[in-house]
């Protein structure tokens, strides 16, 4: 289960940032081995403060472990012929790092593995970087032994993912705005981590894929409204969570009137270079100037709570909304939502049934690609992790 990870405590903040700024799949800096630790040290104090305000560390490992255990329990029931299934969280910048996890695969005698990106929408900066690290760990150094590899690289419009987001959005709307008129006036802001425009302009598919997720969720909300489908309360979601075979929580009788106005916005811009916009904070201020009073913030590109949701969305944007006079509610992250976990299991089961090593879309490099490792990595995975030319 590939993801960027996050520091589990305050002492891990600096190593996390150092690993991030050293990643040449993510960014190219002059004298990067020298500059990266210096930049990480300079930024660490402010980031430590942010993590301190959300409990002292990122909960992403806790959620990933729980998601993996629940997913594998479902997979053992759905696909006994490939059981037992085991999930290995493998993070790019924090423990458990990819390379030690690859060594664990070897020690555990694993012969069949799926590199399952936990980023629903593909970007060379996220999924691509993680896959490159798996390739460097196994394709070049062969740390993981003789493993038959395949990849799940993107799943931003999977029906289960869409359903989970739609249910959480509808629940949030119903609970925060009991009055139908106010509820209908709330603007849905789908917020995703931004990308530098130089990455977008070389052909990275992330922006288009996030937009596809947003479109699919809004279509589902429209169908739910047309059919008079209600949304589950928090209590009902928790009750549904207790049943491993539950695919949909019990519906309440408080449906929203219809699809709300919405926008796709972008967060987490760093540095002076141009990034994909509009920025989330600027949009909240802009809505207030246009006379809107209610907004719903949806972390559409995040599957677990971490600093981008718990600090950036809740603290920073919560303050911006309060200052602007906007009544804003943040939709919970997917975390261990039962519909979402079922989606993870469905994705893996379908992948195994299809016998596909890589997707057609994964094999297409960005037209402006400047990273030769990407091409080698894709070829390596397409051969099941064998006979890579390095």
URTA-V295427 format. One line per field, one symbol per residue. ss: DSSP state (H for helix, E for strand, C for the rest). phi: phi as a letter, one per 40 degrees, with the letter a starting at -180 (. if undefined). Layout:
# URTA-V295427
ss: ???
phi: ???
This chain:
# URTA-V295427
ss: CEECCCCCCHHHHHHHHHHHHHCCCCCCCCCHHHHHHHHHHHHHHHHHHHHHHCCCCCCHHHHHHHHHHHHHHHHHHHCHHHCCCCCCCEECCCCCEHHHHHHHHHHCCCCEEEEEECCCCCCCCCHHHHHHHHHHHHHHCCCCCCCEEEEECCCCCCHHHHHHHHHHHHHHHHHHCCCHHHHHHCEEEEEEECCEHHHHHCCCCHHHHHHHHHHHHHHHHHHHHHCCCCCCCHHHHHHHHCCCCCCCCCCCCCCCCCCCCEEEEEECCCCCCCECCCEHHHHHHHHHHCCCCEEEEEECCCCCCCHHHHHHHHHHHHHHHHHHCCEEEECCCCCCCHHHHHHHHHHHHHHHHHCCCCCCCCCCCCCCCCCHHHHHHHHHHHCCCCCCCC
phi: .cacgaccacccccdcccccccccccabbcfdcccdcccccccddccdcccccbhgiccccdccccdcccccccccccbccbcccbbbcbbcbacccdccccccdcccgcbbbbcbccccbcaccbddcccccccccbcbcfccgcbcbabbbaacbddcccccccccccccdcccbdcdccccccccbcbbccbdcccdcchccdcccccccccccccccccccccgccbcccccccccccbcccbaccccbbcccidccaacbbbgcbgcccbcbccdccccccccccgcbbabbbccbbbbcaccccbccccccccdccccgccbbccdccfbdccccccdccccccccccgccacdcccccddbdbbccdcccccccccggbfccb
